[in-house]
């Protein structure tokens, strides 16, 4: 708790200093944007998403120190680097010295050298003040004479005002994200500059970018076989829960977005990783190799293993039960003796029953999407179609199936007793 309070105080001090230095022109817009940014940082640091385990903080700081000790220009930066319990594979600089590395990225990294590049890249964003420059560019754009004239013109229009205003916002958005793409390239360049001084194996730069290029199609466990994992003897899995309807899912409209495919691609804040690899490849290959681990290999591997249950539990706390169920079923499939995962499945099924009884189950999971893995879509389809009576019987049968394994587990027995209310 000490670190969380300390980090929040440091972030607030940075915010106050920034606000005191705002330019007089467009100060209201600048203040609004900086205050919004701080609200996001404050919300993150106060939430359960931020990992406060002292050993995890100490380990991450030790890797940060390897980078800052080798690069004197970074020592003056007030950095607050934390792990996040978020499930998606990402890391990001919040613009004030706070850097988050998601558990969902950490589980895919192969070694500490890759983590060091992730940190070097995000520290470069802060060192180069990309967030501050982005805010300045945005405020100057929305207050430019050109935009003001266009807004004034639209205010006098009688027809299709919303459509034209949407197009204007798209132009502003695209302009700022092109700027972000340039920032990513510059952060890569400086990340390489920082990392090559550390003694880490710089090939970790290329393997990290290769990982990011393929991470959407990568899994830490084999794909979920839902009909096999959720198939208790007392109430076998029913095909009707996941069978496709007459209109094939693949033939459904991609989405309701007014953007074209080309426009959606242009909105990606990170450039194509293959291009990023091409830019850095010669420099990395011409640099003498370093070490894959400099801080603590054992701790690195311990954190990778612990972060899977960490982010699955965070999904439960956030009432994202569809994705929570998907991940805990993957864990049961991987290891049917995993008592924590078995308990989490039982608890999740009971929570779904409780919410279906009050007609709120649909708020606990998202709809299918062609952008999701097929096995995750299968879980979402089952949750959409399964009837209350079936869900009750499935919860009872699942608990019955694992009762011999879980004998004496107090928390599981509570869920077992809860499920048996419906017998």
C-alpha positions in Angstrom: 0.0 0.0 0.0 2.9 2.3 0.7 4.0 2.3 -2.9 0.5 3.0 -4.2 0.1 6.0 -2.0 3.6 7.2 -2.8 3.1 6.8 -6.5 -0.2 8.7 -6.4 1.4 11.5 -4.4 4.2 11.8 -7.0 1.8 11.7 -9.9 -0.3 14.5 -8.3 2.9 16.6 -7.7 3.8 16.2 -11.4 0.3 17.2 -12.4 0.3 20.3 -10.3 3.6 21.4 -11.7 2.4 20.8 -15.3 -0.7 22.9 -14.6 1.4 25.7 -13.2 3.4 25.9 -16.5 0.5 25.9 -19.0 0.6 28.5 -21.7 -1.8 31.4 -21.4 -3.3 30.7 -24.8 -6.0 28.0 -24.8 -5.3 27.3 -21.2 -8.8 26.1 -20.5 -8.4 23.3 -23.1 -4.9 22.4 -21.9 -6.2 22.2 -18.3 -9.1 20.0 -19.3 -6.9 17.5 -21.2 -4.3 17.3 -18.4 -6.9 16.9 -15.8 -8.5 14.1 -17.8 -5.1 12.4 -18.1 -4.5 12.6 -14.4 -8.0 11.1 -13.6 -7.0 8.1 -15.7 -3.7 7.7 -13.8 -5.4 8.2 -10.4 -8.1 5.7 -11.3 -5.4 3.1 -12.2 -3.2 3.6 -9.2 -6.2 3.5 -6.8 -7.6 0.3 -8.4 -6.9 -3.3 -7.9 -5.4 -3.4 -11.4 -2.1 -2.0 -10.1 0.0 -4.8 -8.6 1.3 -3.7 -5.2 3.1 -6.9 -4.2 6.5 -5.7 -2.8 8.5 -8.5 -4.4 6.9 -7.7 -7.8 7.6 -4.0 -7.4 11.2 -4.7 -6.3 11.9 -7.0 -9.2 10.5 -4.5 -11.8 12.5 -1.7 -10.3 15.6 -3.8 -10.5 15.2 -4.1 -14.3 14.4 -0.4 -14.5 17.6 0.3 -12.6 19.7 -1.7 -15.1 18.5 0.6 -17.8 18.7 4.0 -15.9 22.1 3.1 -14.4 23.5 2.6 -17.9 21.9 5.8 -19.3 22.7 8.9 -17.2 20.2 11.0 -19.1 17.4 8.9 -17.6 18.4 9.2 -14.0 16.7 12.6 -13.6 13.3 11.2 -14.7 10.9 10.4 -11.9 9.6 7.0 -13.0 6.9 4.9 -11.5 6.9 1.6 -13.2 4.2 -1.0 -12.2 2.7 -4.2 -13.3 -1.0 -4.1 -14.2 -3.4 -7.0 -13.8 -5.0 -6.2 -17.2 -5.3 -9.3 -19.4 -4.5 -7.9 -22.8 -0.8 -7.9 -24.0 0.3 -4.3 -23.8 2.6 -1.8 -22.0 2.1 1.9 -22.0 3.5 5.2 -20.7 0.9 7.4 -19.1 2.8 10.6 -19.8 3.7 11.6 -16.3 6.4 9.0 -15.5 3.9 6.3 -14.7 4.5 3.2 -16.9 2.4 0.1 -16.8 3.3 -3.4 -18.0 0.2 -5.6 -18.3 0.2 -9.1 -16.9 -1.3 -10.1 -20.3 2.0 -9.1 -21.9 4.3 -10.5 -19.3 3.0 -14.0 -19.7 4.2 -14.1 -23.3 7.7 -12.7 -22.8 10.5 -15.2 -23.0 13.2 -13.5 -21.0 14.3 -10.4 -19.1 15.9 -8.9 -22.2 12.5 -8.6 -23.8 11.1 -7.0 -20.7 14.0 -4.6 -20.8 13.2 -3.5 -24.3 9.5 -3.0 -23.4 10.6 -0.8 -20.5 13.2 1.0 -22.6 10.6 1.8 -25.3 8.0 3.1 -22.8 10.7 5.1 -20.9 11.7 6.6 -24.2 8.1 7.9 -24.7 8.3 9.8 -21.4 11.9 11.0 -22.0 10.8 12.4 -25.3 7.6 13.8 -23.8 5.5 12.3 -26.5 2.3 12.6 -24.4 2.9 16.3 -23.7 3.7 17.0 -27.4 0.6 15.1 -28.4 -1.6 17.2 -26.1 -0.1 20.4 -27.5 -0.7 19.2 -31.1 -4.3 18.3 -30.3 -5.1 21.6 -28.5 -3.5 23.6 -31.3 -5.4 21.7 -33.9 -8.9 22.1 -32.4 -8.2 25.8 -31.8 -6.7 26.4 -35.2 -8.4 29.0 -37.5 -9.1 26.3 -40.0 -11.1 24.1 -37.6 -12.9 27.1 -36.0 -14.0 28.2 -39.5 -15.2 24.7 -40.3 -17.2 24.5 -37.0 -18.7 27.9 -37.7 -19.7 26.8 -41.2 -21.3 23.6 -39.9 -23.3 25.5 -37.3 -25.1 27.3 -40.1 -25.8 24.1 -42.0 -29.3 22.7 -42.0 -28.8 19.2 -43.4 -26.3 16.4 -42.7 -24.5 18.3 -40.0 -23.8 15.2 -37.9 -22.2 13.4 -40.9 -20.0 16.4 -41.7 -19.0 16.8 -38.1 -18.1 13.1 -37.9 -15.9 13.6 -40.9 -14.2 16.6 -39.3 -13.5 14.6 -36.1 -12.0 11.7 -38.2 -9.6 14.2 -39.8 -8.4 15.4 -36.5 -8.1 11.9 -35.2 -6.1 10.7 -38.2 -3.8 13.7 -38.0 -3.0 13.0 -34.4 -2.5 9.3 -34.9 -0.1 9.8 -37.7 1.8 11.9 -35.2 1.6 8.9 -32.8 3.1 6.5 -35.5 6.1 8.8 -35.7 6.3 8.7 -31.9 6.4 4.9 -32.0 9.3 4.9 -34.4 11.2 7.4 -32.4 10.6 5.5 -29.1 11.9 2.3 -30.9 15.1 4.2 -31.9 15.7 5.6 -28.4 14.7 2.3 -26.8 17.4 0.6 -28.8 19.8 3.4 -27.8 19.1 2.9 -24.1 19.1 -0.9 -24.2 22.4 -1.3 -26.0 24.2 0.2 -23.0 22.7 -2.2 -20.5 24.4 -5.5 -21.2 21.1 -7.2 -22.1 21.0 -9.2 -25.3 19.6 -6.7 -27.8 18.2 -9.4 -30.0 15.4 -9.2 -27.4 14.3 -6.1 -29.3 13.6 -8.1 -32.4 12.0 -11.1 -30.7 9.7 -8.7 -28.7 8.5 -7.0 -31.9 8.0 -10.4 -33.6 5.9 -11.5 -30.6 3.8 -8.3 -30.8 3.3 -8.9 -34.5 1.8 -12.3 -33.8 0.3 -12.0 -30.3 -3.3 -11.9 -31.5 -2.8 -15.4 -32.9 -0.7 -16.7 -30.0 -2.0 -18.5 -27.0 -0.2 -19.5 -23.7 -2.4 -22.6 -23.6 -3.8 -24.7 -26.5 -7.2 -23.5 -27.8 -10.1 -24.3 -25.5 -12.2 -27.4 -26.3 -15.3 -26.2 -24.6 -17.4 -29.3 -25.2 -14.8 -31.5 -23.6 -13.8 -29.3 -20.6 -17.3 -28.3 -19.6 -18.8 -31.8 -19.9 -19.5 -33.2 -16.4 -20.9 -36.8 -16.3 -24.0 -35.6 -14.4 -25.0 -33.1 -17.1 -23.1 -33.5 -20.4 -22.4 -30.6 -22.7 -25.2 -29.9 -25.1 -24.4 -29.1 -28.8 -27.4 -26.8 -29.0 -25.6 -24.3 -26.7 -23.0 -23.5 -29.4 -24.3 -24.7 -32.8 -24.3 -21.9 -35.4 -27.6 -20.6 -36.6 -28.6 -20.7 -40.3 -26.8 -17.4 -41.0 -23.2 -18.3 -40.8 -21.2 -16.1 -38.4 -18.5 -15.6 -41.0 -21.1 -14.0 -43.3 -22.3 -11.5 -40.7 -21.5 -7.8 -41.2 -18.0 -7.0 -39.8 -19.3 -4.2 -37.6 -21.3 -1.1 -37.6 -18.4 1.2 -37.8 -18.6 4.1 -40.4 -14.9 3.7 -41.0 -13.5 1.8 -44.0 -11.1 -1.0 -43.5 -8.2 1.2 -44.7 -9.3 3.9 -42.2 -9.4 1.4 -39.4 -5.9 0.2 -40.2 -4.7 3.8 -40.2 -6.1 4.3 -36.7 -3.7 1.7 -35.2 -1.4 3.6 -32.9 1.5 1.1 -33.4 2.9 0.8 -36.8 3.3 -2.6 -38.5 5.9 -4.5 -36.4 7.5 -6.0 -39.5 8.4 -2.5 -40.6 9.7 -1.7 -37.1 11.9 -4.9 -37.2 13.3 -3.9 -40.6 14.3 -0.5 -39.3 16.2 -1.9 -36.3 17.4 -5.2 -37.6 20.9 -4.2 -39.0 21.7 -2.2 -35.9 20.8 -5.0 -33.5 22.6 -7.7 -35.6 25.8 -5.6 -35.6 25.8 -5.2 -31.8 27.6 -7.7 -29.7 25.3 -10.1 -27.8 24.5 -9.6 -24.2 22.7 -11.6 -21.5 19.0 -12.7 -21.4 18.9 -12.1 -17.6 20.7 -9.6 -15.4 18.3 -9.0 -12.5 16.5 -12.3 -11.5 15.6 -15.1 -13.8 13.8 -17.1 -11.1 11.6 -14.1 -10.2 10.8 -13.4 -13.8 9.5 -17.0 -14.3 7.6 -16.9 -11.0 5.8 -13.7 -12.0 4.9 -15.1 -15.5 3.3 -18.1 -13.8 1.5 -16.1 -11.1 0.1 -13.5 -13.5 -2.3 -15.9 -15.2 -4.5 -16.3 -12.0 -3.9 -12.7 -11.2 -5.5 -11.3 -14.3 -8.3 -13.9 -14.4 -9.3 -12.9 -10.8 -9.2 -9.2 -11.9 -11.6 -10.0 -14.7 -14.0 -11.5 -12.1 -13.7 -8.4 -9.9 -14.6 -6.3 -13.0 -17.7 -8.4 -13.7 -16.3 -9.5 -17.0 -17.5 -13.1 -16.5 -17.4 -14.1 -20.1 -13.7 -13.6 -20.5 -13.1 -14.8 -16.9 -14.8 -18.1 -17.6 -12.8 -18.5 -20.8 -9.5 -18.1 -19.1 -10.3 -20.3 -16.1 -11.6 -23.1 -18.3 -8.3 -22.9 -20.3 -6.5 -23.4 -17.0 -8.7 -26.4 -16.1 -8.1 -27.9 -19.5 -4.3 -27.4 -19.1 -4.3 -28.9 -15.6 -7.5 -30.6 -14.3 -5.8 -30.7 -10.9 -5.6 -26.9 -10.7 -7.8 -26.4 -7.6 -7.9 -22.6 -7.8 -9.1 -22.8 -11.4 -11.7 -25.4 -10.6 -13.0 -23.3 -7.7 -13.1 -20.2 -10.0 -15.2 -22.1 -12.6 -17.7 -23.2 -9.9 -17.9 -19.7 -8.5 -18.4 -18.2 -12.0 -21.2 -20.6 -12.9 -23.0 -19.8 -9.7 -22.6 -16.1 -10.2 -24.0 -16.5 -13.7 -27.1 -18.3 -12.3 -27.6 -15.6 -9.8 -27.5 -12.9 -12.4 -29.7 -14.7 -14.8 -32.3 -15.0 -12.1 -32.5 -11.2 -12.0 -32.2 -10.8 -15.7 -28.7 -9.2 -15.6 -26.5 -12.0 -16.9 -26.2 -10.3 -20.3 -24.3 -7.5 -18.7 -21.5 -9.8 -17.6 -20.2 -10.8 -21.0 -19.7 -9.2 -24.5 -21.1 -10.3 -27.8 -19.3 -12.4 -30.4 -16.9 -10.7 -32.8 -15.0 -11.9 -35.8 -12.0 -10.3 -34.2 -12.1 -12.7 -31.2 -10.6 -16.3 -31.2 -13.1 -18.9 -32.3 -12.9 -20.7 -28.9 -13.7 -17.5 -27.0 -16.6 -16.8 -29.3 -17.8 -20.3 -28.5 -17.9 -19.5 -24.8 -19.8 -16.2 -25.5 -22.3 -18.1 -27.7 -23.0 -20.6 -25.0 -23.6 -17.9 -22.4 -26.1 -16.2 -24.9 -28.0 -19.4 -25.5 -27.9 -21.5 -22.4 -31.3 -21.5 -20.5 -31.5 -20.9 -16.8 -32.5 -24.5 -15.9 -29.6 -25.8 -18.0 -27.1 -23.4 -16.3 -28.3 -24.5 -12.8 -27.9 -28.2 -13.7 -24.5 -27.5 -15.3 -23.3 -25.7 -12.1 -24.5 -28.7 -9.9 -22.9 -31.3 -12.1 -19.6 -29.5 -12.4 -19.3 -29.2 -8.6 -20.3 -32.9 -8.2 -17.6 -33.8 -10.8 -14.8 -32.1 -8.9 -15.9 -32.7 -5.3 -13.5 -35.6 -4.8 -10.6 -33.5 -5.9 -11.7 -30.5 -3.9 -12.5 -32.3 -0.6 -11.8 -30.1 2.3 -11.5 -26.9 0.2 -13.8 -24.6 2.2 -14.4 -22.0 -0.5 -15.2 -24.7 -3.1 -17.6 -26.4 -0.7 -19.5 -23.1 -0.3 -20.0 -23.0 -4.1 -21.0 -26.7 -4.1 -23.6 -26.0 -1.4 -24.7 -22.9 -3.3 -25.2 -24.9 -6.5 -27.1 -27.6 -4.8 -29.8 -25.2 -3.8 -31.4 -25.9 -7.2 -31.7 -29.7 -6.8 
